[in-house]
Amino acid sequence: MSLAEQVLGHERDNEDGGWITADGRQIGAVMMEMKNITLRFGGVVAIKDISFDIRKGEIRAIIGPNGAGKSSMLNVISGFYNPQEGDVFYLGEKRPKMRPYEVARQGIARTFQNIALFEGMSVLDNVMTGRLNHMKAGVLSQALWKGRAEREEIENREKVEKIIDFLEIQNIRKKPVGSLPYGLKKRVELARALAAEPSLLLLDEPMAGMNVEEKEDMSRFILDVNDEFGTTIALIEHDMGVVMDLSDRVVVMDYGKKIGDGTPDEVRNNQDVIDAYLGVAHD
Amino acid sequence: MPDQLLFAMEVFLNGLMAGVLYALVALGFVLIYKASGIFNYAQGVMALFAALTLVGIMEGQVPFSHLINAVFGTEIHHFGWHLPAVVAIVLTGVVMIALAWAVNRFIFRHLVGQEPIILFMATIGLAYFMEGVGDIMWGADIKKLDVGLPQGINTWIDESTYEIFGYGFFIDNLDLWATGIAAALVIALTIFSQYSKQGRALRAVADDHQAALSVGISLNYIWVLVWSIAGFVALVAGIMWGTKSGVQFSLSLIALKALPVLMLGGFTSIPGAIVGGLIIGVGEKLFEFAIGPLVGGATENWFAYVLALLFLVFRPQGLFGERIIERV
């Protein structure tokens, strides 16, 4: 039985193994594949032999209790950690050992659980920084400040303003980031990641520490980003309710191992998952 | 106008000019400190090294000639050319960039994530290493440096002040040039860091390493870049000091004056380095002028440090530094 059949209960198998979701979004071919990833810190095994894939266009969640190794997994994908064993395949090619900035240049943007923004800069400058990889003019042409560099700057500014509008942070665009409340900082961080026009967007606990209203806003933005920009999103979250509503497929981790992988419904009914995670919350 | 006031005004102006040179050295410190959190004790030696290399290249001196002659029994000292100053400055700039690369490749890349004190110790080691290498490479004698900057009393200022006050101010042409060049350098640096792609990346790295990585900035590249810029600033400072008082090894000690400048201005602020430099320059000249004769002179040796000490007590973050707030 194909994955699509499992997921949808009916045959909708595209050639690349993708499918169309109930709300009409196209899920495409495998974009990123993690194969038998093992990550150790000294004697501690953070990730134990985990494999899963991320498909183009989907919202993929990685969930699990505290200390399950979710953040470590995101750090492996974004190149902040290099696993001792296993391979990462990106767009069909095996990825060599890479530094985080190289991964970012490949089109993988991320946010951080504890927010990593340029606190001294304005919101606008922060988001502009996200476009650094799209700025090509050399030092000399910038120095002369003519033609290409100027055009490029204008283009970048237009894209950035679009994203700022999209995330509804126009009214704070000139404010220094350091002075903003937590929820807005999270949104600015998302804006900066989006400014890079990533093919894969990694969100590390995008809703951690937010109140209900802020969580609803953030969920809406994540769905809109996926829908309007077609951005593939992988996110980590431990708020189960939010994840189940948002994501197309879910990986469940516990103690560094994968204990479940599938649609939210499948995962919800998986006995291992219930034991490890849901059981505690819902019993 | 009373003579004393006129003298004081002249002293004030000369203090400003001296302050510009302090500010130049301090600027090099601030650049590296902001981008990498390293307090680069070797900044002064970099200025010395740049000046030595510049003279050596201009005069066609063979590097390591003493060593070569001692090992091979030869007698070579000079290539026998005299290069124009502009060419020599460009070549020295290339040497400083190579130095920036080497320092990062062989020292600081291996020390990423270490305690600040360890990084600081590494720069002390680097300072003495570079001083030693500079000595072996170019010799320890005092060298004259002349890149064609005008020197001596500025007659226009002398004459016009004489007409107005009946007393001609003595302002050195070199100091005027130094001020102009330093101002141009600061403006260029500001424009670079505010508007260029690399400048934006540099500010990003100065602010948050993790975030910078996540938007695709290579920290290594930025560190080499910032050490190159600091090397270039050191070259400019080296040219000014070297022209003024000859290229000699005491140059590296003058750089220590940048410490009180930074305490005044704040370690993380470029405007702070400039204002701090000017305050120290003016302060120590005026103090020497007013109080010096009463206490037997030589106050310039300690005035800057005492002023810095006062700042440490009342405003530890300096005039422009970021306020340090630690939550308990």
HADDOCK unambig.tbl for C-alpha pairs under 7 A between the chains (distance, minus, plus):
assign (segid A and resid 100 and name CA) (segid B and resid 213 and name CA) 5.82 0.50 0.50
assign (segid A and resid 100 and name CA) (segid B and resid 214 and name CA) 6.44 0.50 0.50
assign (segid A and resid 101 and name CA) (segid B and resid 213 and name CA) 4.83 0.50 0.50
assign (segid A and resid 101 and name CA) (segid B and resid 214 and name CA) 6.06 0.50 0.50
assign (segid A and resid 101 and name CA) (segid B and resid 215 and name CA) 6.77 0.50 0.50
assign (segid A and resid 101 and name CA) (segid B and resid 216 and name CA) 3.89 0.50 0.50
assign (segid A and resid 101 and name CA) (segid B and resid 217 and name CA) 5.43 0.50 0.50
assign (segid A and resid 101 and name CA) (segid B and resid 218 and name CA) 5.67 0.50 0.50
assign (segid A and resid 102 and name CA) (segid B and resid 216 and name CA) 6.30 0.50 0.50
assign (segid A and resid 104 and name CA) (segid B and resid 214 and name CA) 5.93 0.50 0.50
assign (segid A and resid 104 and name CA) (segid B and resid 215 and name CA) 5.94 0.50 0.50
assign (segid A and resid 104 and name CA) (segid B and resid 216 and name CA) 4.74 0.50 0.50
assign (segid A and resid 105 and name CA) (segid B and resid 216 and name CA) 5.33 0.50 0.50
assign (segid A and resid 109 and name CA) (segid B and resid 214 and name CA) 6.51 0.50 0.50
assign (segid A and resid 109 and name CA) (segid B and resid 215 and name CA) 6.83 0.50 0.50
assign (segid A and resid 110 and name CA) (segid B and resid 214 and name CA) 6.40 0.50 0.50
assign (segid A and resid 116 and name CA) (segid B and resid 208 and name CA) 6.89 0.50 0.50
assign (segid A and resid 116 and name CA) (segid B and resid 210 and name CA) 6.59 0.50 0.50
assign (segid A and resid 116 and name CA) (segid B and resid 211 and name CA) 5.06 0.50 0.50
assign (segid A and resid 117 and name CA) (segid B and resid 208 and name CA) 6.92 0.50 0.50
assign (segid A and resid 117 and name CA) (segid B and resid 211 and name CA) 6.01 0.50 0.50
assign (segid A and resid 118 and name CA) (segid B and resid 204 and name CA) 6.31 0.50 0.50
assign (segid A and resid 118 and name CA) (segid B and resid 207 and name CA) 5.34 0.50 0.50
assign (segid A and resid 118 and name CA) (segid B and resid 208 and name CA) 5.91 0.50 0.50
assign (segid A and resid 119 and name CA) (segid B and resid 207 and name CA) 6.84 0.50 0.50
assign (segid A and resid 120 and name CA) (segid B and resid 207 and name CA) 6.79 0.50 0.50
assign (segid A and resid 129 and name CA) (segid B and resid 200 and name CA) 6.94 0.50 0.50
assign (segid A and resid 130 and name CA) (segid B and resid 215 and name CA) 5.48 0.50 0.50
assign (segid A and resid 132 and name CA) (segid B and resid 197 and name CA) 6.64 0.50 0.50
assign (segid A and resid 133 and name CA) (segid B and resid 216 and name CA) 6.68 0.50 0.50
assign (segid A and resid 135 and name CA) (segid B and resid 197 and name CA) 6.87 0.50 0.50
assign (segid A and resid 142 and name CA) (segid B and resid 196 and name CA) 6.35 0.50 0.50
